[in-house]
Amino acid sequence: MSVQEPAVHESDDPAAVTGAEIAVQNPATGEIIAHVPDLDAAVITAMATVGRAAQPGWNALGFEGRGRILLRMQKWLTDNAELVIRTVMSETGKTYEDAQLADWSYGLNAFGFWARNAPDYLADERVRSAQVMLKGKRLVLRYKPLGLIGVIGPWNYPLTNSFGDAIPALAAGNAVILKPSEVTPLTSQVLLEGLRECGMPEGVFQVATGRGPAGAALVDVVDMIMFTGSTETGKRVMARAAQTLTPVSLELGGKDPLIVMADADLDRAASHAVFYSMFNGGQTCISVERVYVEEPVYDEFVAKVMANMKAVRNEISTGPGTSEVGSMTFASQVDVVERHVQDAKAKGAQVLVGGERGHEGQGGHWHQPTVLVDVDHTMQCMTEETFGPLLPIMKVADTEEAIRLANDSPYGLAASVFSRDLARGEAVARRIEAGAVCVNDALVNYLALELPMGGAKASGMGTRHGAGGIRKYCQQQSLLISRVHMKHEVHMFPYRRSVTKALGRAFKLMNGRRRPVP
Ligand code: NDP
């Protein structure tokens, strides 16, 4: 396969091809670069049968056997860096650096991390009980793979957001069917080939290309569904999963605030606001979506933001160092950004830079990196997820107003607070209603695979990363093994008055009748 021009990807499983196809576009140019099968529900059901048949053998390999294949894949990603980065770029329109930093390098880290840490996270846990009736019995909590996991991925990070969830599911001993977004199915297919080369047994990891209905069908046939995408589709997935009582984990939208307090290091705050609002074209669920700046430092902060914006090129990235912000990945996302800018302008906002669709007449899906000021919460850009290269900056009277406005959102994924006073900064962070808050930083908490990451409010449920990020793919099975015991326990039939009374006294004694209530 050419690294520069990813080839047409076709499934090599004849049973998987229904005839219908999806044309995959390079969103930076508008060029069609590949076709993939648009699978229907019958094929998804057949894939589930394949996955279920392959799972016991995969689980039987144990952590060491599975980890060996995952570590081989880490090496494969190193050896095939250009192929992976160029494939991600070709189907997302993002820059070389965005693909390298947030997709490829995340995958590299994640294959190694879960291979090495799964045994500890999922080790049997010995549980001790204070219950006297259970003396002589061994209590164990074990994490048993659920079986077949469905991962539904979005288009903004075709490697990170799909494989980030598939890898721990595999490490735990599950089979996985990944349904990538119809917009970005190629990266998943390239990594599927990589996993095969690394010795992944057939059927353990499958890629189901298709549109929304393929995702809906997947929900019906798996033991657990991990979904990343919009809040609206997340609700649909959860409602569908309720029909089969299938557990779900949802990573949904965000409207992440960044608060600049009056004592902040303004250079650092400004560079972070610009970078993390524009990085990946702003198409990151935990990107900086809105900024609140305390009045005394507002003008200086805005000037520093504008100085940072001067370095931002919005071009087709052809390789390292050629563009800061690429195209948008999803055509209709350009309309969302445009709508938010127009709405803000109509309500009195000022456009300091950008403000228009980009590359008009040249193909592809572009919106200029844009900075808005004089914004407020009557405007969509401050209350709805924009998911594009837009940085709206609002002046606030003080920290209290900043906190109130930061929390004035249905979302609660991530947030940032900038202050030189670390204790004050942390105190503010603790008052933000979000799953993750950085002080004097933004977004990089995502790199700590040891640290749970999940949304509050309408931003989702469940977490990825950390112990919870792999245990969610397991059934917690409790084991009780009776070692020292009588043939007949005292509480059993026949009931006798004397024994019942004695037990009553014993229960009172055991549960601290004599201890004073605090
Ligand atoms: P969706 O939430 O609709 O899509 C996410 C994934 O779900 C895709 O693989 C999609 O398939 C699939 N899907 C669609 N419908 C169903 C269904 N009924 N059952 C199961 N799976 C389904 O996101 P969009 O692509 O439409 O983006 C819309 C908005 O979502 C964006 O504007 C952005 O605000 C937000 N978003 C958030 C992301 C995040 O990281 N939290 C990532 C991407 C988007 P297909 O693509 O084939 O339709």
Residues whose N, C-alpha, C, O or C-beta is under 5 A from the ligand:
A	BS01	NDP	I152 G153 P154 W155 N156 K179 P180 S181 E182 V183 G210 R211 G212 G215 A216 T228 G229 S230 T233 R236 V237 E251 L252 G253 C285 E385 F387
